[in-house]
Amino acid sequence: MTSALKSSVLKSTVKSTVSLVRAVAYERSQLRADLEQLLEPLGGMGAFVKVGDRVLLKPNLLMGSRSGRECTTRPEIVYCITQMVREAGGKPFLGDSPAFGSAKGVAVANGYAPLLEELLLPVVDFKGKRYPSVGEDFGHLLISKEAMEADVVINLPKVKSHVQLTLTMGVKNLFGCVPGKMKAWWHLEAGKDHDRFGTMLVETARAIAPNLTIVDGIVGHEGNGPSGGEPRALGLLGASSNVFALDRAIVEILKADPATIPTIAASQRLGLCPELTDIEFPWRSPQDVQNFSTR
């Protein structure tokens, strides 16, 4: 399915499903059980991955200099998802475009080396290519061809605060599919116009149209994000085939004002973000999980 077609499907779907479950630890066996429960209402991994599919796993690999501060997607998440993709017959590979260093170097600095070696998981650095924008705000977007050409994209963001965007979640994580130099330019532009930056991020997410987004909110990151700040226990995992719906649910859980978050505001303006009343929550609602971190 082309990205434009997938985007139209996202926009036209009457009801989106967002799965939310309580999860409090990264121990592999428990995490695997939590992830299976999380994906069950969505049809399991087999609903997204078919035999022979090349599957991009896109974690948040911001940097290696603050390892242990929960700035990046935990390797345990990637380990379990890699196994689940292979069990469904897919061929997973890891990719990102970190702010500093190579994808593999940053992954290793954040504790990924054992899983990369054990699972022989390939790691790629992204190379940019121009693609026409679906929306009218930009003529084209420079996006990783590895993301655009993958059969399946599984987006694995971390819930974090962000000084320019208030929160970084599923949509913002796909900014890692923009080549490094262009990312630096956009961060400078964001200081001038947060709304335009938010629109670009939404259009990038719409172009990539991730098949599945699984957000790591077991331990989030709070403070002067995306790199400054400290860990904050949230106790949740979230998943959806609609990245915009999932982000909207996370915003509700954190009791943030959607109007103050440029990616949410832009996705609402473009008609991509459903109302909460148009989202189905098969396990837990945002209200159910708002106090996970205090239980």
N, C-alpha and C positions, 0 to 999 in steps of 0.2 A: 504494500500500500504506500503511495507517495505521501510525503510529509503534508502537502496541501490537502489531500483527501483525508488523512488522519486528523488534521486540524479541523476540517469541516465536520467530521464526526464528533470531535470533542465539543464543538460549539453547538451542534444540533441535538445532542443527547438531552432528553428531558430530565432523567434522573441519573446522577453520578453516584457511585458507591465509594465510600471512604471507610476503610477498616481500621479501627483503633483498638489496641489491646494493651493491657498492663504488662510491663516487662521491667525487671529491676536489676538484672545482672547480665554480664557478657559471657558467662560460662557456657561452653559450646553446646552441650547437650540440651540445656534448658533453653538457650537462645534458639536452637533449631526447632524445638517444640513451639516456642512462641511465634517464630516466623511461619511455621506451618499453619498454626491457628490464624495468624494474621491474614494469610493468603487464601484460606479456605473459602470465604465468601466471594472471592474474586475468581474462583475456579482452580486455585492452586497454580504452581509454576507452569504446569502443562497447558494452561490457558493462554500463556504468553510465549512459550518456547516450544518449537517443534524440532524434530530430528534434523540435524544438519545446520540449524540456524547459527550464524555468527552473532554472538551476544556481547555487546559492549556493557561492561560494568563501570559506571561513572561515579566513583566516590568523591568526597571532598578531600583532596590532598593539597591543602593550602600551603603548608610549609613544614619543614622538619625541625625548626629551631624551638618549637614549643611542644614537643612530644610530651604526652601525659596531661596536657591542659585541655583536652577535648576539643581542639580546634578542627580535628579531622574525623572522618568516618572511621569507626573502630574496625581493625582488621578482622575481628571475630564475625562481624556482619558480613564482610566480603567472603570470608571462608565458607560460611553456611550457604550464602547465595550461590557461590561457585559450585558447591556440591549439588545444590538443588537444580541448577541449570544443566549440569552434566547428566544428572539422573533423568531429566526430561529430554535428553538427546542433543542439547545445545553445545556449542563450542565457545566458552566464555573467554574474553580477554579484558584486561584492565586498561583504562586510559584516562588521562587528565592532562591539563596544562597548568602546572603549579605556578605561583607567583615567582618563586625562586627555585632553580634547579630542575632536574629531570623528574618525570613522573616516577620512575623506578627509584631514584635516589631519595625522593621525599617519602615514598612508600616505605622503603627500608628504614629510614630514620624514624618512622612512626610505628615500627614493630611489624611490618608486613613480611619481612624476610622469611620467617618460617613457613608461612602459608604459600608464598610464591615458590619456595623450594619444594614443599611437600606436594602441592597440587600442580606444579609445573605450569603456573598461570602466566601467560604472556602479558607483557606490559608494553604499551605503545605511547609515544609522545605524539600529540596531535599536530597535524599540518593543516593550515587554513586553505579554504577555497571559497570563491564568491558564489552565493546562491541568491536567487531572487527572493525578496521579502513577500510574504503573503499579505501583510497589511500595507496601508498607504503611507505610513510615516517614513519608511526607508525604501530606497530603490533596491538595495541588495544588502546582504549580511555576509560577513566573513566568518565562516564556521568550519570546524574540523570536518574534513571529509570522512574521517574514520567514524565519526558519529552519524553523519548523514548516510553513509553507505552500509552501516551495520544492518543486519536483518532485524535485530531487536536491540533496543536501548533500555537498560535498567538503571534508573537514576537513584543514587544512594546518598542523599544529602544528610547533613548534620543540622540539628536545630541550634541556631546561634543568633546572638545579637549582632547588629551591624551599625557602625556609626553613620553611614550614608543612607542605608535602606531600612533602618530599625531592626529588621529581622532578615536572616538569610535561611531559606528553606529549599524546596524543590526547584522552583524557577531559578533562583539565584545560583544554585549549584551547577546549572547548565551553562552558566557563564564560563565555566572551566572548559567548555568546548570552543571557546573563542581563543585564537592564537595569542601568545604572550604579549607581543608589542601592542596589539590592538586592545587587549585588556587594560594595559597601562594607560593608553590614551583615553579609554572610556572612563576610567576612574578619575582622571583629571576633569573630564567633561561633567562627571557626576557632581563635582563640587560647584559647577555653574548651574546645573539644571537637573535636579533629582528626578523630576517627572519624565524627562526625556530618557534618562538612564533606565528608569523603570520600564518605559515603553520598549526600549531596545531589548531588555532582558526578557520581556514577555514575548516579543516577536521572535527572539532566538529560541525560546522554549516552544513556541508554536511551530517553528520550522523543524526543529528536531523531533517534536512530538514523541516524547518517551513513551514506550509501551507500558512501562510500570515504574512507579516511584515508590521507594520504601524509605521512610525517614527514620533516622537514628535519633530518638529522643529519650533513650534510656538515661543517659547523662548528657545534658545539653551544655551550652557555653554562654555565659552571661557577662556583660561588661563592655569594654572598649573593643568590640569585635570589628572585623572577623578574627583577628589574632590576639588582641589584648583581652584581658578578662580572665575569669576563672570558671571551673566546672560548676554546673548546677544540676542536681538530680531532678529529672522530670518523670521518669518511670513509665515511658510509653514508647510504643512502636506504631507507626501509621503507614498505610499503603493505599494506593489507588492507581487506576489507569489514567486518571485525570489529574495531572499535576496541579492545576489551578484550584480544583476542588479540595485537594489535600492541603495545600497552603492555606486556603481559607479556613479549614477546620483547625489547623494549628494555631492560627491567629486567634480564633475564638477560644481555644484552650488556654492560651496565654493572656487572655483578656486585653488584647491590644486593639487599638482603634484601626480598622481597615483603611480608613482615609489617610492615616499617617504613614502607611507602608506603600511606597511607590509601585512595587510589583503587583500588589493587590489592587490598588486604585487603577492601574493601567489595564489589568486583566478584566476588571469590571467595566471599564469604559469601552473596551473592545468586544464585550459580550462573551468573553471566554470563561469568566468566573461565575459559577452558579450561586444562587442564593442558598443559604443554609437550609431553607425549607425544601430545596430541590436536591438535597444530598441525602442519600440513605446511609445510615450508620448501623450495620448489622450486629456489631458487638457492643461497642460503647459509643455514646454521644460525646461531643466536646464537654458538655456539662458534667458528665460522669467522670471524666478524667482530669478535670481542672485541679483537683486536689491530690492527684497521685503522688506528687512530690512531698506532700506533708503527711501521708499515711504511714 
